[in-house]
Amino acid sequence: MKKKKLKLKKGVWILLILVVLLIIGSYSGIQIYKDYVYKKTYQYKLIEHGYSLEQAKILEEHFDHDEIEYFLNENVDERIFSLIEEKYFLKKNWKDYLAYMDTAKKKNADEVVRDINTHLNHKFYEQMQDANLELDTLMLVNKYYKLPSDYVPDDLVNVSTKYAWGDAGSKQVREIAYNAFLDMWNEAQNDEFYLMINSAYRSYQSQEKVYDDYMKKRGERYADTIAARPGSSEHQTGLSLDIFSKNNSNKNTFKDTEEALWLKDNAHRFGFTLRYPEDKVNITGYGFESWHYRYVGIEAATYIYENNITFDEYYAYFIEK
């Protein structure tokens, strides 16, 4: 028996063809529209400007539209990507980073980020700001942040002569720092080390005398490397201690003692940070002080210790932001 051929009427064929054409047309139209929309995006504009697809995505991830307009109006600058990769990159400083790179051409990305974050692009004492007293134990006092001349902590306590040289009551420190020091003292004692405080809270007026004495002897430049100007001394916070051992209070030799090494490796566990390390002079602006410790709390001190940074850097990235 012969098979019957399936025949479609002419009208049906025309309808099918129209449907196919409609589908093709719709697809093409969608693609054209998508292409039109894509060409309006910043990703497309950045690629057309000279950035790679990956770089365009990075810029879109980190910057808003107004900021991306900057990159579209300037020559392609791939330095921004090395900056973004830095651990302590702060978006608020990105333009300052780039500008600083133009003047500090020998500095690498991590140095640029560090310098801008900590205001090292300005000379010490050039642009002073008021220390944020509301931050309490995390306030920063240095060559960019100062305390008022009348600032005196309201919780100072006397240090026992068991733990400090001088007459009874001659050394004072904030209570929270003193309690932490006592815990540290007891642990050091267990390891047969006897710690002693040589200097603690120092008033604005006392610091003024210390600084002026150094300046009169050897000039301002030398004084600035060894002492803070009044208002810029951490001792005025009542949170800084000059810690030596009972057997050695010599600033020149203490760094080589077992007590100094013990403090360096253990002080963070009690909330203290070595404030002016030997390899951070360019950041702190002070020569190495193996005896100078600042109470900042265990969390901050531990991070500073484990990441080998200064309190200045920690403050810039985690507190000031």
C-alpha positions, 0 to 999 in steps of 0.5 A: 500500500502506498504511503500518503504524502503529507501535504501542507496547504500554501497558507500553512507554509507561509505561516510557518515561514513567518513564525520562523522569521519572527523568531529569528527577528526577535532573537536578533532584536534582543541581541541588538538591544542587549548589545546596545544596553551593554555599550552603555555600561561602564564595563564596556566603556572601560574596555573601550578606553583601554582596560582589560575585562578583568580590570574593568570588573575590578574597577566596577567592584571597588568604585562608584559611577562618579569615581569610574568617570575619573578613570574614563577621563584620564589615561589608563593608569594600571597602578591602581590595581597594585594599590587595590591588592594591598592589604591596607588599601583604603578606598577613601585614599585612592586619589591620594595614593596615585598623586603620591606615586607621582612624587614618590616614584621610588616607593612601591605600592605597600609603602605608598599605602602605608605613608598615605594612611598614616599621613607620612606624605606630610612632614611631622607636626606639619598638619596637627589634628586633635586626638579623638579622646572618645576612643579611650585606650585606642586614641592616637597621639603622635606627630600628627595627633595632639592632646590639649594642654589641659588634658589629664586622665580622670582615672590615674592611680599611683604605682607602687614603689614595688613596681617603679623607681622614685618616691611613693606616688611619683609615678601614675598610670591609668587604672586599666593599664596598671592592672594589665601591667600587674598581670604582666609583671606577675607572669614575668616574675614567674619567668624570674624577670623583675620588671620596673617602671621608670616613667608613666603619666607625664603632664603637658607641662612636664613634657614641655620641660623634657622637650625643651631640655633636649632642644636646648642641648642639641637643637630641635632636629635632635629633640624631635627624634628622641622626645615628643613635643608637648601635647604629642606625647603618649605619656600624657594619655596615662597609657604609656610606660617606660619599662625596664628591669630591676637590674638594668635601666640603661636605655643604651643596653636594655635592648639586649637584655633577656627582659627586653626580649621577654617584653617584646614577645609577651607584652601583647598578651596583656594589651601592650605594644612596643610603640617605637620598634627598631625597624619602624623609625621612618613611620613613628619618627622616633629612634628605637625605644626597647622600653616604651610600651603603650596599652591599647588592649589585647585585641589591638596589641595582638594584631599589631604584634602578629602582623608586624605593624605599628599602632599608627598603621593599625589606627589608620586602617581599623579605627580612623579608616 
